[in-house]
């Protein structure tokens, strides 16, 4: 039990989704969730709430990276991958890890190379194989951005207390495990329907 601001006690358990009245967003920012009504399926409303929160946080991060570092989230993500692998990564591996096309990785790498933040390394045995590695300047720049990024995320999630965060973390892990398990199951053959 917890004590509410009016002195009453509230049960520790969270209410069921069917018991929740979903308030309209409190800001003028429109998002996918604003299209839902209480008549929509609760799973759809929950999915759109998760997506709306993710998009809002990502928007804040993108905006702050642009304003404070004159960079983009894809550039930050590529540098984050390289920072975890000081010896560098092949372009094809970067593409796989970032889940983008090789052309996207090439374009971002070209930009970062012009700014002396990364360097391409050619395999002497096969010049077609190219790896990318952060330069010393790139490492320093990424560490500055990563420290700020961490503070931004802390600020953006400060509306939740530690108990809320732990509870959400556990629930989202349960959802992630369920969705991952479903992805491993072959889709039913729809040719006969």
N, C-alpha and C positions, 0 to 999 in steps of 0.2 A: 504494500500500500504506500502511496505517496500523498503528501499534503498539497492541496491545491492552494492557489493564492487567496481564495475566499475562506480557507480554513477547513473545507471539506476534504475527505480522503477519496482517492481514486484508486481503483484496482491496478495492480502492477501490470496485468496482461493488457496487450494492445487490443483494441476493438476489431471485430471482423470488418473486412472491406465493405460488406453490405450494410454495416452500421454507420459507416462514415458518410458524412455529408461533405461533398467536395466543394469547397469554396472556390469561386472564380479567382484567377490569379489577381494578386493585389497590385500589380503594376500594369502600366499601359502596354508592356511588351506582349505582343501576340505570339503564341506558339501552338504547336500541334494539340496540346491539351485543351486549349480554349474551345476547340470544336466539339468536345464531349459534353454529354448531359448525364444526369443520374440514371437515365433510361438505357445508356450504353452498357455493354457487358463490363463487369468490374475488371476482368483481365485486360481488356482494351484500355480502360481508364488508367490502370496501373502501368501498363506498358508506355502509354503516352506521357504519364507523369515522369517515369524514369528517363524517357527520351528528352522531355522538356528540360529536366534538370541537367542532363548531360550536355545538351546544346547550350544552355545558359552558361555553364561553367566553361565550356570550350570557347564560347564567344569572348568571355572575359580574358581567358588566357591568350587567345589570338590577339585581342585588342592591346593587351599589355605588352606582349612581345613586340608588336609593331611600334607602339609608342615609345617604349623604354629601350628597345634594342634594335629597332629598324630591321626586324627579321620576321619570319613567318613560322607557324607551327610545323609545317613539313621540314623546314630547315633545322629547327630545334630537334625534331624527332630523329632526323638523320644523324645529327651530331651526337645525340644521346646514345644511339646504337654504336657509333664509333668510339665514344668515350668508354663504353663497356668492353671494347676490344682494342686495346692500345696498339696491337700489331696490324690493325686494319681488317677490313672485310671486303670480300669480292663484291663487285657491283650486283651480281645476280643474287647474292645472299642479302644484301641491303634491300633489294627489291622484294624478296620473299618476306623478310622481317617487317618491312614497312607496309606490305600488302599493296604495293603500287607497281605500275609498269616500269620496265627498265628505262624507258624514255623519261619518265618522271625523275627517276634517280639520277640519270645523266644530266638533266637540266639543273637540278638542285646542286649536284656536284660541280657542274661548271661554274655556277654562281659562287659557291663557297671557295672554289679553287682560285677564282679571280680575286677574292678577298684574302687569300693566303691563309684560310682557315683549315683547308684540307689539301692533301697532295695525293695524286694518283701514283700507284706503284704497279709497274708492268712486270709480269712474270717472265724472267729471262728465257725460260724453256718454251713458253707459249705466249707471244705478244698479244694474243686475243684475250688473255685472262688479265683483268685489271682489278686491283684492289684499291681501296680508298682508306686513308688514314688521317686523323687529325694532326695538324701541325702543333707546335708548342703554343702558338698564338691561338689556334683553335681550341686547344684544351683550356687555356686560361679564359677565353671568351665563353666557352660552354659552362665552365664552373661558375662564372658570374651569373649567367642566365639561369642555371639550375638552382642556385641558391635563392634567387628571386622567385622562380617558379614555385619552389617549395613554400615560400612565405605566402604567395598568392593563394595556393591551394588551402593552406591552413586558414587564411582569412576567409575564403569562400565557404569553407565548411564550419566556420566558427559558430554558426547558428544552431549547431547540434552539440549536445554535451557528449561526454565520453561514453555514457551508457547508450545513447542513441546511435553513436558511430559503431560501437561494438555490435549492437543488435542488427543494424543495417548490414554490417560486414558479414555477419553470420547468415542472414537471410539471403543476401546477394550471392554468397558462396553456394548456398543450397540451390538457388535458381540456376547459377552457372553450371553446377554439377548436373542438374536435371536436363538443361538444354544441351550440354555436351554429350550426355548419354543418348538423347534423342537423335543427335547428329550422327552417332555411330550406327544407328539402326537404319538399314536400307529403306528408302521410301517405297511405299506400296506401288505396284505397277498399276498405273491409271489407264493403260491402253484399253482395258476391257470395260471401262465404265463410260 
